[in-house]
Amino acid sequence: MGLTKKALKRLEIKGDKKPYDFKEAKTIAVFCNAVWCTQSTLMIKSLLKLGYPANKIKWYRGGLESWLGLNMSFVKGVSEK
């Protein structure tokens, strides 16, 4: 299974090609390295172009740097099976 298909499956997006079925899509949290980073905004724009529901995208604007600066917890190396 290709990387794109794996990602779509994890997000519970149905379909093999556009238009995808987002009825059961998961709510996701998107964040960057820090406030200066643009990777998360590019990801959000790409997801919206695919048709991902905007109300299911949550964006932490401060990024990981701000998160850690607030002494919030972070677990390194955790992955889904």
C-alpha atoms as a printed R data frame, in Angstrom:
   type eleno elety resid chain resno       x      y      z
1  ATOM     1    CA   MET     A     1   0.000  0.000  0.000
2  ATOM     2    CA   GLY     A     2   1.391  3.399 -0.979
3  ATOM     3    CA   LEU     A     3   2.070  6.204  1.462
4  ATOM     4    CA   THR     A     4  -0.910  8.264  0.282
5  ATOM     5    CA   LYS     A     5  -3.314  5.340  0.619
6  ATOM     6    CA   LYS     A     6  -1.987  4.568  4.119
7  ATOM     7    CA   ALA     A     7  -2.470  8.194  5.167
8  ATOM     8    CA   LEU     A     8  -6.005  8.291  3.771
9  ATOM     9    CA   LYS     A     9  -6.863  5.044  5.546
10 ATOM    10    CA   ARG     A    10  -5.535  6.300  8.919
11 ATOM    11    CA   LEU     A    11  -7.647  9.426  8.594
12 ATOM    12    CA   GLU     A    12 -10.670  7.242  7.702
13 ATOM    13    CA   ILE     A    13 -11.068  8.847  4.279
14 ATOM    14    CA   LYS     A    14 -12.869  6.605  1.808
15 ATOM    15    CA   GLY     A    15 -12.192  6.260 -1.925
16 ATOM    16    CA   ASP     A    16  -9.319  5.458 -4.232
17 ATOM    17    CA   LYS     A    17  -9.292  8.745 -6.108
18 ATOM    18    CA   LYS     A    18 -10.846 12.225 -6.065
19 ATOM    19    CA   PRO     A    19 -13.452 13.062 -4.998
20 ATOM    20    CA   TYR     A    20 -12.797 11.356 -1.684
21 ATOM    21    CA   ASP     A    21 -15.490 10.561  0.869
22 ATOM    22    CA   PHE     A    22 -14.800 12.567  4.036
23 ATOM    23    CA   LYS     A    23 -18.002 11.655  5.938
24 ATOM    24    CA   GLU     A    24 -16.051  9.599  8.488
25 ATOM    25    CA   ALA     A    25 -12.811 11.610  8.385
26 ATOM    26    CA   LYS     A    26 -11.069 12.045 11.732
27 ATOM    27    CA   THR     A    27 -10.537 15.382 13.401
28 ATOM    28    CA   ILE     A    28  -6.824 16.128 13.215
29 ATOM    29    CA   ALA     A    29  -4.448 18.495 14.985
30 ATOM    30    CA   VAL     A    30  -1.805 20.164 12.838
31 ATOM    31    CA   PHE     A    31   1.223 22.003 14.200
32 ATOM    32    CA   CYS     A    32   4.665 23.106 13.070
33 ATOM    33    CA   ASN     A    33   8.093 23.393 14.603
34 ATOM    34    CA   ALA     A    34   7.460 26.981 15.739
35 ATOM    35    CA   VAL     A    35   5.569 30.162 14.792
36 ATOM    36    CA   TRP     A    36   8.027 30.889 11.955
37 ATOM    37    CA   CYS     A    37   7.436 27.497 10.289
38 ATOM    38    CA   THR     A    38   5.092 27.271  7.272
39 ATOM    39    CA   GLN     A    39   4.792 23.491  6.925
40 ATOM    40    CA   SER     A    40   1.512 23.236  8.836
41 ATOM    41    CA   THR     A    41  -0.175 25.983  6.795
42 ATOM    42    CA   LEU     A    42   0.931 24.265  3.575
43 ATOM    43    CA   MET     A    43  -0.464 20.970  4.886
44 ATOM    44    CA   ILE     A    44  -3.789 22.595  5.782
45 ATOM    45    CA   LYS     A    45  -4.063 24.203  2.337
46 ATOM    46    CA   SER     A    46  -3.339 20.829  0.697
47 ATOM    47    CA   LEU     A    47  -5.930 19.055  2.832
48 ATOM    48    CA   LEU     A    48  -8.561 21.678  2.049
49 ATOM    49    CA   LYS     A    49  -7.827 21.373 -1.693
50 ATOM    50    CA   LEU     A    50  -8.472 17.630 -1.379
51 ATOM    51    CA   GLY     A    51 -11.825 18.444  0.206
52 ATOM    52    CA   TYR     A    52 -10.963 17.676  3.855
53 ATOM    53    CA   PRO     A    53 -13.628 19.315  6.050
54 ATOM    54    CA   ALA     A    54 -12.276 22.543  7.547
55 ATOM    55    CA   ASN     A    55 -14.179 21.908 10.784
56 ATOM    56    CA   LYS     A    56 -12.141 18.718 11.284
57 ATOM    57    CA   ILE     A    57  -8.766 20.489 11.137
58 ATOM    58    CA   LYS     A    58  -7.427 22.003 14.362
59 ATOM    59    CA   TRP     A    59  -4.293 24.172 14.095
60 ATOM    60    CA   TYR     A    60  -1.920 24.863 16.978
61 ATOM    61    CA   ARG     A    61  -0.300 28.047 15.693
62 ATOM    62    CA   GLY     A    62   2.496 28.253 18.238
63 ATOM    63    CA   GLY     A    63   4.117 25.044 17.094
64 ATOM    64    CA   LEU     A    64   6.137 22.583 19.091
65 ATOM    65    CA   GLU     A    65   8.556 25.271 20.272
66 ATOM    66    CA   SER     A    66   5.752 27.223 21.996
67 ATOM    67    CA   TRP     A    67   4.209 24.012 23.343
68 ATOM    68    CA   LEU     A    68   7.458 23.005 25.008
69 ATOM    69    CA   GLY     A    69   8.067 26.598 26.154
70 ATOM    70    CA   LEU     A    70   4.835 26.323 28.153
71 ATOM    71    CA   ASN     A    71   6.151 23.112 29.785
72 ATOM    72    CA   MET     A    72   3.436 21.031 28.146
73 ATOM    73    CA   SER     A    73   4.080 17.304 27.935
74 ATOM    74    CA   PHE     A    74   5.569 15.689 24.848
75 ATOM    75    CA   VAL     A    75   6.240 12.022 24.194
76 ATOM    76    CA   LYS     A    76   8.971 11.185 21.701
77 ATOM    77    CA   GLY     A    77   8.990  8.043 19.603
78 ATOM    78    CA   VAL     A    78   5.356  6.970 19.948
79 ATOM    79    CA   SER     A    79   3.879  5.494 16.786
80 ATOM    80    CA   GLU     A    80   0.664  3.808 15.675
81 ATOM    81    CA   LYS     A    81   0.685  0.165 14.764
